[in-house]
Amino acid sequence: MDKSINIQNIIINLKEQVARADKQFDEWAMAGDEWADPSWLIETCFIQLLAGLEALGMPELRNTVNAEYIDIKATPQHFGKELELW
């Protein structure tokens, strides 16, 4: 079984998820529809990034990203919830 990690696949997956989150955030900001809340997609991007960094053996960068993830998750807004729309 091949256990090599393909960094290109990790980057492609993250890029797709970020684009999806960005699009959904724009739609949510325009409509203000609670069902279109992009926070779960944004959190998914963090989790995928953390998993990729773990798989690539980058503990220092993973720790930095994880600290940011924990800080954001601890805020009342989390990953965009309750964001005041302009």
C-alpha positions in Angstrom: 0.0 0.0 0.0 1.4 3.4 -1.0 1.4 5.8 2.0 2.9 8.7 0.1 1.1 12.0 0.5 0.4 14.1 -2.6 0.7 17.7 -1.7 -1.0 18.7 -4.9 -4.2 16.8 -4.0 -4.2 18.5 -0.6 -3.9 21.9 -2.2 -6.5 21.2 -4.9 -9.0 19.9 -2.3 -8.4 23.0 -0.1 -8.7 25.3 -3.1 -12.1 23.8 -4.0 -13.4 24.1 -0.5 -12.2 27.7 -0.1 -13.9 28.6 -3.4 -17.1 26.9 -2.3 -17.0 28.7 1.1 -16.3 32.0 -0.5 -19.2 31.7 -2.9 -21.6 30.6 -0.1 -20.4 33.5 2.1 -21.2 36.0 -0.7 -24.6 34.5 -1.2 -25.3 34.5 2.5 -24.1 38.1 2.9 -26.4 39.2 0.1 -29.5 37.3 1.1 -28.9 37.0 4.9 -30.5 33.5 4.7 -29.7 31.5 7.8 -29.8 28.3 5.8 -26.9 29.6 3.6 -24.6 30.2 6.6 -21.1 29.4 5.4 -19.6 28.8 8.8 -19.6 25.0 8.5 -17.7 25.3 5.2 -15.1 27.6 6.6 -14.6 25.3 9.6 -14.2 22.4 7.1 -11.4 24.3 5.4 -9.6 24.6 8.7 -10.0 20.9 9.5 -8.8 19.9 6.0 -5.8 22.2 6.4 -5.0 20.8 9.8 -5.2 17.2 8.5 -3.1 18.0 5.5 -0.4 19.6 7.7 -0.5 16.6 10.0 -0.1 14.2 7.0 2.8 16.2 5.6 4.6 16.2 8.9 4.5 20.0 9.5 3.9 20.2 13.3 4.9 23.8 13.8 2.7 25.1 11.1 -0.1 22.8 12.2 0.2 24.1 15.8 0.0 27.7 14.5 -3.1 27.0 12.4 -4.7 25.0 15.2 -4.2 27.9 17.7 -5.9 30.2 15.2 -8.7 27.6 14.7 -9.2 27.4 18.5 -9.2 31.2 18.9 -11.8 31.7 16.2 -14.0 28.8 17.4 -14.0 30.4 20.9 -15.4 33.7 19.7 -19.2 34.3 19.8 -19.1 34.7 16.0 -17.3 31.3 15.4 -16.7 31.1 11.7 -19.2 33.7 10.6 -22.3 33.1 12.6 -24.0 36.2 13.9 -21.9 38.3 11.6 -23.6 41.7 11.2 -24.6 42.2 7.6 -24.0 45.6 6.2 
